[in-house]
Amino acid sequence: MDRSLRERLCEMTLKPISEQAAMLEQLRAEFSHSIQILDSEHPIEGYTCAVYAFHLVGDSVYQGIAASGLGSTFAGKDFVEFAIKEQLLAECGAEDAIQGDMVVYLLDGRFGHIGRLQADRRILSKWGTGYLCEHGLWEVPCSYGAEVRFFEGPGAENCFDIFVEYTKTRGFRWK
């Protein structure tokens, strides 16, 4: 884990999106990282790491709930912590994790970031209001945390079901 790179990545995520790609390239020369910005079929400002990891990007029902004025009923920090606490995600060891499983970064024991593991042990994750990236396990901003846990990756339908359970704790009534 290169702490200097992670600190600089943290600085990068605080910059306007228009400056992030150029800064990432500058950091490549300095640190020889393997981070790649990926194209997203949806506007990148329209979703977060949890929305991406839980297959909710572009889901019209999810978007309606998140935009309905229910305040904190969206796939964010509280949602991921709920899914973990309620054991709606099955934890697995790093050595047992496979493609599609979730990688959760913790900062002081609290949720900091989430991504999906790929076949080559790389991770796909959405960085804040920035880009969708492919990266190594520790090629993330330091603000995301210094501890990781792995969870079996539920499919898209199960991810939505987890979100439904979360909305019920927020007072959302399903018909």
MIMISE-522859 format. One record per residue (C-alpha): chain; z, x, y. Coordinates in pm, 1 decimal, padded with zeros to 6 digits, m for minus. Layout:
N
vexvex | Z | X | Y
A | Z | X | Y
...
***
This chain:
175
vexvex | Z | X | Y
A | 00000.0 | 00000.0 | 00000.0
A | m00112.0 | 00155.9 | 00328.0
A | 00141.9 | 00037.2 | 00585.7
A | m00062.2 | 00177.6 | 00875.9
A | m00370.3 | m00019.2 | 00772.7
A | m00163.1 | m00335.6 | 00729.7
A | m00009.6 | m00294.5 | 01075.4
A | m00354.0 | m00247.8 | 01230.9
A | m00484.1 | m00553.9 | 01042.4
A | m00196.2 | m00749.0 | 01192.3
A | m00306.8 | m00636.6 | 01540.1
A | m00663.3 | m00737.9 | 01453.7
A | m00564.7 | m01094.6 | 01362.2
A | m00406.4 | m01136.9 | 01705.8
A | m00737.9 | m01058.6 | 01873.6
A | m00995.7 | m01325.2 | 01956.6
A | m01221.2 | m01401.9 | 01659.4
A | m01513.9 | m01257.3 | 01855.0
A | m01350.8 | m00911.6 | 01836.4
A | m01220.3 | m00913.9 | 01479.2
A | m01535.5 | m00813.5 | 01287.8
A | m01594.0 | m00509.0 | 01509.5
A | m01230.0 | m00403.0 | 01477.0
A | m01247.2 | m00440.2 | 01099.4
A | m01544.2 | m00202.0 | 01095.6
A | m01355.6 | 00048.0 | 01313.2
A | m01066.8 | 00031.6 | 01068.0
A | m01307.1 | 00096.5 | 00778.3
A | m01393.1 | 00436.5 | 00921.6
A | m01027.9 | 00517.0 | 00978.5
A | m00878.6 | 00387.0 | 00651.0
A | m01167.6 | 00346.4 | 00401.6
A | m01060.8 | m00009.2 | 00319.2
A | m01266.7 | m00247.2 | 00105.9
A | m01219.8 | m00569.9 | 00306.0
A | m01533.5 | m00781.8 | 00336.6
A | m01586.0 | m01077.5 | 00567.9
A | m01754.5 | m01359.2 | 00377.0
A | m01976.2 | m01638.7 | 00497.3
A | m01808.4 | m01976.6 | 00496.7
A | m01999.2 | m02298.6 | 00447.0
A | m01746.0 | m02471.6 | 00677.0
A | m01647.6 | m02375.9 | 01033.7
A | m01380.3 | m02108.3 | 00994.2
A | m01162.7 | m02246.6 | 01270.8
A | m01131.3 | m02571.2 | 01073.6
A | m00907.3 | m02451.8 | 00791.5
A | m00625.0 | m02216.3 | 00695.4
A | m00542.5 | m01996.7 | 00396.0
A | m00358.2 | m02278.2 | 00216.5
A | m00635.9 | m02529.9 | 00278.8
A | m00879.9 | m02278.1 | 00128.4
A | m00661.4 | m02177.2 | m00167.6
A | m00589.9 | m02541.2 | m00257.9
A | m00959.9 | m02641.9 | m00251.8
A | m00908.4 | m02881.3 | 00039.8
A | m01175.2 | m02740.0 | 00273.3
A | m01420.9 | m03016.3 | 00358.2
A | m01223.3 | m03284.9 | 00171.2
A | m01256.3 | m03592.4 | 00394.4
A | m00939.3 | m03760.6 | 00262.7
A | m00734.7 | m03445.4 | 00326.5
A | m00888.8 | m03406.6 | 00672.9
A | m00807.4 | m03766.7 | 00758.0
A | m00443.5 | m03724.2 | 00661.1
A | m00409.0 | m03390.4 | 00839.9
A | m00565.6 | m03535.8 | 01156.3
A | m00384.9 | m03871.9 | 01140.7
A | m00102.5 | m03778.9 | 01369.6
A | 00154.4 | m03738.6 | 01094.2
A | 00250.6 | m03411.6 | 01255.5
A | 00355.1 | m03175.1 | 00980.5
A | 00155.1 | m03332.8 | 00698.3
A | m00107.1 | m03068.3 | 00633.7
A | m00159.7 | m02783.3 | 00390.5
A | 00044.3 | m02513.3 | 00558.5
A | 00362.5 | m02315.7 | 00505.2
A | 00583.9 | m02615.6 | 00426.1
A | 00326.0 | m02749.7 | 00179.6
A | 00304.1 | m02423.1 | m00016.7
A | 00682.2 | m02383.0 | m00019.7
A | 00713.4 | m02744.0 | m00144.0
A | 00464.4 | m02678.2 | m00427.2
A | 00657.8 | m02368.1 | m00534.9
A | 01005.5 | m02520.9 | m00500.5
A | 00908.8 | m02835.7 | m00689.9
A | 00744.9 | m02619.8 | m00959.3
A | 00408.5 | m02787.6 | m00908.6
A | 00261.9 | m02439.4 | m00946.0
A | 00332.3 | m02243.7 | m01263.5
A | 00431.0 | m01885.6 | m01192.7
A | 00274.6 | m01609.3 | m01400.1
A | 00309.0 | m01234.0 | m01406.6
A | 00066.7 | m01011.5 | m01218.7
A | m00058.9 | m00873.4 | m01550.1
A | m00128.2 | m01225.6 | m01679.5
A | m00302.2 | m01355.0 | m01367.5
A | m00670.1 | m01440.3 | m01410.4
A | m00959.7 | m01545.6 | m01193.6
A | m00875.4 | m01856.8 | m00992.4
A | m00500.9 | m01797.1 | m00993.7
A | m00312.3 | m01797.7 | m00665.3
A | m00161.1 | m01494.6 | m00500.3
A | 00123.8 | m01585.8 | m00266.2
A | 00249.1 | m01330.8 | m00013.4
A | 00612.0 | m01362.8 | 00094.6
A | 00776.8 | m01236.8 | 00409.5
A | 01154.8 | m01222.1 | 00382.0
A | 01138.2 | m01461.3 | 00087.1
A | 00933.4 | m01720.3 | 00277.5
A | 00566.2 | m01807.7 | 00247.4
A | 00340.6 | m01581.4 | 00451.5
A | m00009.7 | m01613.5 | 00305.0
A | m00205.1 | m01733.5 | 00001.3
A | m00533.9 | m01644.2 | m00162.7
A | m00724.5 | m01685.8 | m00488.3
A | m00765.2 | m01406.4 | m00742.8
A | m01119.6 | m01312.6 | m00844.5
A | m01242.4 | m01173.5 | m01178.1
A | m01246.2 | m00818.6 | m01040.9
A | m00877.9 | m00847.9 | m00932.5
A | m00984.5 | m00883.5 | m00570.9
A | m00861.3 | m01172.3 | m00360.2
A | m01037.7 | m01433.6 | m00149.2
A | m00831.0 | m01564.2 | 00139.4
A | m00865.0 | m01712.4 | 00486.4
A | m00695.9 | m01504.0 | 00753.5
A | m00525.2 | m01733.2 | 01002.9
A | m00774.2 | m01864.8 | 01253.9
A | m01001.2 | m01576.2 | 01158.3
A | m01238.2 | m01506.6 | 00876.7
A | m01262.3 | m01579.6 | 00507.6
A | m01217.9 | m01235.9 | 00347.9
A | m01243.0 | m01062.9 | 00013.8
A | m00986.3 | m00785.8 | m00015.3
A | m00759.2 | m00579.1 | m00234.4
A | m00405.7 | m00696.5 | m00308.7
A | m00245.2 | m00504.0 | m00022.4
A | m00536.4 | m00505.2 | 00219.4
A | m00380.2 | m00780.9 | 00429.3
A | m00194.0 | m00787.5 | 00761.1
A | 00170.8 | m00679.4 | 00737.6
A | 00273.6 | m01013.0 | 00890.6
A | 00177.5 | m01180.8 | 00560.2
A | 00462.4 | m01016.4 | 00372.8
A | 00557.4 | m00729.0 | 00144.1
A | 00616.1 | m00925.0 | m00175.5
A | 00363.8 | m01111.6 | m00392.0
A | 00395.9 | m01375.8 | m00660.3
A | 00121.0 | m01505.0 | m00884.9
A | 00073.0 | m01867.2 | m00987.6
A | m00168.5 | m02030.9 | m01225.6
A | m00446.0 | m02171.9 | m01012.4
A | m00476.7 | m02546.1 | m01040.4
A | m00825.7 | m02693.1 | m01021.5
A | m00945.2 | m02884.7 | m00715.6
A | m00836.1 | m03225.6 | m00847.5
A | m00487.6 | m03100.3 | m00934.1
A | m00461.4 | m02932.6 | m00593.5
A | m00525.5 | m03265.6 | m00425.0
A | m00262.3 | m03428.8 | m00647.1
A | m00010.6 | m03165.8 | m00534.2
A | m00098.2 | m03246.9 | m00174.2
A | m00047.6 | m03620.0 | m00244.9
A | 00303.1 | m03546.4 | m00376.5
A | 00375.4 | m03347.4 | m00061.2
A | 00255.4 | m03629.2 | 00167.0
A | 00499.7 | m03868.2 | 00001.9
A | 00787.9 | m03646.1 | 00115.6
A | 00649.3 | m03677.2 | 00469.4
A | 00649.3 | m04055.8 | 00464.9
A | 00280.6 | m04107.6 | 00394.0
A | 00224.8 | m04425.9 | 00194.5
A | m00062.0 | m04439.0 | m00054.0
A | m00219.5 | m04775.4 | m00128.6
***
